[in-house]
Amino acid sequence: MRKGRISKEEERTIAKLLDSLTPEDIAHKLDRDVESVIDFIKRKFRVGVTNEEAAAFSLEDRPYWLELQNQFTNDELELFKYHWSRIIAQFKDDVFPTEELQVVDVIKLELLMNRCLKSNKDNIEQMNIYDKLLKEERAYDRDQQDQDSIINLERQMASLRAAQESLNKDYRELQAKKASMLREMKGTREQRIKRLEDSRQSFTSWVASLMQDPAKIKQYGIEMEKMKLAMKKEEERLGQFHKYEDGLVDQPFLTPDTVK
């Protein structure tokens, strides 16, 4: 089974067979891994993709994707694509260029917050190690203690505590910026509920707005008349005698007007 990047010749073969064979059959014909072929078909031909997958693939087509690759690790980029696809899907792809930049900045803040938390976790683990070493060293008699080692460990502990305070401060600032940007994007739950409440209108206001739109009135009138004609035609059909599978003959729609 071949590995590596799919060649141009294989790409042309996939394009020819896409309408007649399943991705699994195409992978078998090319002697390729099924998952890699399915992923290539989704990325290249956008076949069988969900809305979130389409949004994630579109991110890689953006010019600034190369810059993001220089700024974040591969694991962070995978998380970036996850958040991007979810947010774009939430806004139903109704995102203007300026809003797109806001989405990118919000996700960047989220990743930087994650970095702060990871560094904080590493600091705490390192502090626990140093604290254990200090306790072990101080457990000896005073004349047997290595004072230089104790002083060195205490300095490193103090340095880690200072770094932890700085990380906590950075995290709080990033969190505040992220919350502010989400409010600007109207992406918080409170703002979504408020938008839904603002969109509600009474029947009277709906009729008043309808009276100002003759084209809409005509459209509704045509649809109502079509439904009326369809109803009358179906009434005539069901008013006729109908023979059921058990041999019984009867009228499905029986009224004083249709009775025979």
PyMOL commands that set and color helices and strands:
alter all, ss='L'
color gray80, all
select helices_A, chain A and resi 8-17+23-30+34-45+51-60+65-71+74-90+97-138+142-144+147-184+189-199+203-211+214-238
alter helices_A, ss='H'
color red, helices_A
select strands_A, chain A and resi 242-243+249-250
alter strands_A, ss='S'
color yellow, strands_A
deselect
rebuild
show_as cartoon
